[in-house]
Amino acid sequence: MRYTARQIALFFREAIRAENEQQARAICAANLGFSGGKETKNAINELLGE
């Protein structure tokens, strides 16, 4: 199967967006971990479905 230049560009744009989103989530997680407090407990409970 052959891909057009536009399809390749869209694929890489989406891959970069997904990577950036993952990095943003990691930063938020680290920030919550270091800050502690009620916000961290709420975030953990939300992730665990409690």
C-alpha positions in Angstrom: 0.0 0.0 0.0 1.3 3.4 -0.9 0.7 6.5 1.3 0.4 10.0 0.2 2.6 12.8 1.6 -0.4 14.2 3.3 -1.3 10.9 5.0 2.3 10.6 6.3 2.3 14.1 7.6 -1.1 13.6 9.3 0.2 10.4 10.9 3.4 12.0 12.2 1.4 15.0 13.5 -0.9 12.7 15.4 2.1 10.8 16.8 3.7 13.9 18.0 0.4 15.1 19.6 0.0 11.8 21.4 3.6 12.0 22.7 3.2 15.6 23.9 0.0 14.6 25.6 1.8 11.7 27.4 4.5 14.1 28.5 2.0 16.5 29.8 0.3 13.8 31.8 3.7 12.7 33.2 4.5 16.3 34.3 1.1 16.6 36.0 1.6 13.3 37.8 5.0 14.3 39.0 3.7 17.7 40.1 0.9 16.0 42.1 3.3 13.6 43.6 5.6 16.3 44.8 3.0 18.7 46.0 1.0 16.2 48.0 -2.0 17.3 50.0 -5.7 17.0 49.3 -5.3 17.5 45.5 -3.0 14.5 45.3 -5.3 12.3 47.3 -8.3 13.3 45.2 -6.4 12.6 42.0 -5.4 9.1 43.2 -8.9 8.3 44.3 -10.2 9.4 40.9 -7.7 7.3 39.1 -8.5 4.3 41.2 -12.2 4.8 40.9 -12.8 5.4 44.6 
